[in-house]
Amino acid sequence: MGFLIAGIVLSVLFVVYLFLVMPQRADKAKFAPFQGLMAAHRGLYEKDQSVPENSLEAFRRAAENGYGVELDVQLSKDGAVVVFHDDTVDRMTTEKGRVDSFTLEELQAMPLKGTAHRMPLFTDVMAVLDGKSPTIVELKSTPNYHELCEKTLAILRTLKGPYCVESFDPRIVRWFYKNAPDLVRGQLTEAYSYWRKEGHLPVWRCLLMHTLFINFLTHPQFIAFGRGHRPLCMLLGRRLGAKTVFWTERPDSDHETLAKRYDCRIFEHCRPETHYRA
């Protein structure tokens, strides 16, 4: 009797686990432009930032070399959708402060790493790409994420060419599930140890993001995974029909292993010879 009860309990727990981590099966036709894609991380920029990351020139170079692109969007103080990675301008400019504390005019007056390049609008980047490069759009976490989602979606709806959306913020992924279910969407995550190393999230949130127990709310069609050992939920997610994306592949990465494990890879500081996997 004890073994029977234990078996029932384990079965129930497994069903609950499956419910929590269940992704949405990716539509093969919609994901097709990203299958085997090598996407330039923040554009095809130079390691020394002589061509800065997330600059118009970096995206132009990616498109000209036949790569897809990955980029980051967030809001300026006056509500413009700009392409920039960090929460603050400190690393990429001589100014200091949060991106959303500056107006668009102020942001575009700041040289990126001392070059002639400036922080671009999302619309300007997409005009440069002109539908030539499949684009992975990462929406940055922000308190007014609703506004960012609404404005980003409005821009995306005007564009040609393949694109998908992703975010570390489950609220953003869920927003697109509820408001734009036709778009391919993904959940960004990484191993627990790296979530803890960042130091700004409590243990419970690190565990939640590592285990992806939020999938039942967000229904991601792909999981974008970074550093560390892949968690069980990611391996299981692929078995259940979700696609997988790796970030960020570099010259010293095990390219062959990554090609076998992931459907799409985001790279930087190298020039992959094969853009699409056969």
Phi, psi and omega in degrees: 000320179299319179295323180295314180297317179298320179296319179295315180300314180297321180295317179297316179298322180293320178296317178297317179300313178301319179299317183291322187259001184297118175275181172262134180300130181289138174284116185300321181294317181289328181275348186310318180297341182258351181291117182078006184289141168255114185252128181287121183293112182060030182089175180271077184263167180269146181300326179275005178065019173295328161249105190289155174299149177056030175257160180302321180294322179297321179286324177299317180295321178298314181296318181294333181265006173082018180263159166281177178224154170239135180216168185238135178238145175205179185255144170279176180301324181264019169084016176277143178272109183250160180255110184195144185272305190289156173292329181243164179270002190303313186288324189260351180223177177272355178271171178225143179135165180290146178303317184283007174261359180243147174284167178302316180300318180293318180296318184280358173270354183264117175295139176276113179053039175073012180264183176276357183278147180234164178297123185269157168287151177301320180297323179292321178297314182292332175292322178293317180291325174050039177075006184278334185238122172306131191240128175260114184258112176266123176267125182283147180292134182205149179302323179262052184297331178302315180296317179298316180297313182298315182289321178295316179297319179300321178291315181302323182294343180267356190263158169254164180092157184282139175209158174218169182236153178206163177195153169285335185276111181301333179297323180288318179298319178294323179302316180289328175299319183280324190253343179213062185296345179282342181276142173290128183228151182221155177255123175275139176200177174203181185293154182306317184301325180282327174299318180292324182296329179297330170081001184248007179239140176292162184304317185297325179286325175298315178296319181298317181287326179291319183275344183057040175289005177263359184299330181292344176263325188263333179051055181292144176265346169215156178242122180259116187244141181257241190279160173090179180287137180295130179287161180303321183298330179285316177299317179292321180302320179293321177297330182271003172110358176282152175270164181233140179233138179250139172221137357237129180281133182232174184306327183268008180286158174277088189298319182294317179295317180297322179297328180282326188271336189236147180277337182209143182229139177256128188233164172206157176063023175208170180234087181303137180285325181256116181277326181233138178279136181291000000 
